[in-house]
Amino acid sequence: MFLIYQLLLTLIILFSPIIILIRIFKGKEDISRFREKFCFFSRKKNSGKLLWFHGSSVGELMSILPVLNKYDKENSFNQILVTSSTLSSSKILQKYNFKKVIHQFFPIDHIFFSNFFLNYWKPDTAIFLESEIWPSIYRSLDRRNIPLILLNARVSKKTFKRWMKLKKFSLRVFNQISIAHPQNKETIRYLKKLGVRNIDYIGNLKFFEDKKIVSKKFDKRIKNKFKKYKTCIAASTHPSEEIFAAQTHILLKKKNKNLITIIIPRHVHRVHEINNELEKLNLKTAYHSANVKNLNNVDIYIVDTFGESRKFYKIATTVFLGGSLIDRGGQNPIEPARYGAKILHGPNVDNFKDVYAFLKSLKVSKKINNPIQFANEVIFKKKMKKVKKIQKLGNLIFKNTLNKLGKTINYETKKTQILGQ
């Protein structure tokens, strides 16, 4: 099966120039940095020990900012390499003043690139986030005795079924994980069946937010811009969910003339497509990047820039989380909940069952199925009473994460040194 996997990747590589051109045209690739995916690196490795983190997209990288901050200030590693796959995630680290942290795009998971990547960077420890399972890089790490930690691990029922269709192959891949720290109890069951040897449950790291890195203050420009309006937010939306939010806006507008619905799409490159759909409903729109000062005639405010969600969550009273009306499994509701927003979602939230169960127990989340239900559940005042419980859980999870991660790195490093002797 591994050979078939390599052959399929080889075919993709042969057609990659066309694929890359299309992705650049759609705004999904960095024209100056896409070569990093083919191991043409734009940054250099420093001498000394290197810690490597890999997460697919924005959410994963945001969740480890406090961990990066901790290791950036310590002397245990000389350099911290962070890789990701998406254009939006590559921009996240630019906003933080880390000294040791550098970013590169994750290479194509062909065995040739995996070996080239590891021969160049020579990480002492690799930490992969959530659902990032890559057979070639896993095999290369295993053969070099480089410890592989799966942090904040998440395996959904759908993903588990896919892996089990290729059981022998899957068992070999998952057996190469040194230790996994799952974010929920469902993942524990799946990881055991997939052959992970060491599993240590911590909880969902995304419940924590480091106040030293992320300011709790409002963005004054955002706060002042919307202070005289009632707002409702639809975040991490996918196709069809923007229309769902727009239909809700039309219903709410009948009783709330000063209402503005803020849409934060999951993929920023879709903003023009979204705008065209909204204009067909005779709704007036404004882009965040346009910096429109007068919003009196605006119905829908479209956030068309990367990494801005938190600024809007801070002023949010009600947030609908996308990826939940379609068969996507939902998007993470923790961040807006931390700021006291009421959370609304569709029926498909398998990706975050434990999180939604916790929020439901606090009575801050609600399932909706149609625009009428959406409109009926919208509130225009924050629910701050439950925030401390969310923060308390987050602090506990983060403390345990740092403690166990430190022990795991030390243990695996010593074991690797012994095996290398």
Number of C-alpha atoms within 10 A of each C-alpha: 10 13 9 9 14 17 13 12 17 16 10 14 15 10 11 13 11 12 13 17 14 13 15 14 11 11 14 18 19 17 13 8 15 22 16 18 18 19 19 14 17 12 11 9 17 12 9 12 17 22 22 20 23 24 25 19 18 21 15 21 22 18 20 22 18 21 16 20 19 11 20 19 12 10 9 13 15 18 22 23 20 23 22 22 20 17 18 19 23 21 13 18 17 11 8 12 11 16 12 18 20 17 20 21 26 22 22 22 19 21 21 16 18 23 17 16 23 15 12 12 17 19 22 20 23 23 23 25 25 21 17 17 15 15 22 21 22 23 20 20 22 17 10 15 20 22 24 22 24 23 28 26 25 26 21 17 13 11 12 17 13 12 16 15 10 11 15 13 15 19 18 17 23 24 19 22 24 20 22 28 25 26 25 21 14 15 21 21 13 19 22 15 14 21 18 20 14 14 17 13 19 22 23 26 26 21 22 23 22 17 10 9 12 12 10 14 9 15 14 9 11 14 14 11 14 15 11 11 17 17 25 26 26 23 27 23 25 21 17 15 24 23 17 17 26 23 19 21 24 18 16 21 16 9 9 14 12 15 22 24 24 26 27 27 24 20 16 18 15 15 19 13 10 21 19 12 16 19 12 9 12 9 17 15 21 19 18 16 10 9 10 12 7 8 17 12 12 16 23 27 21 22 22 22 17 17 16 12 17 16 17 23 21 22 23 24 25 28 26 30 26 31 26 26 23 17 12 14 20 23 22 20 26 20 18 24 27 21 24 24 30 26 25 24 24 22 16 19 24 18 21 20 16 17 21 22 12 13 19 14 10 14 13 21 23 18 19 19 14 14 19 13 14 24 19 12 16 20 17 14 14 15 17 15 10 17 16 13 12 20 17 12 15 22 17 15 20 23 14 16 21 15 11 16 18 12 12 17 19 14 12 20 17 12 14 17 11 9 9 9 5
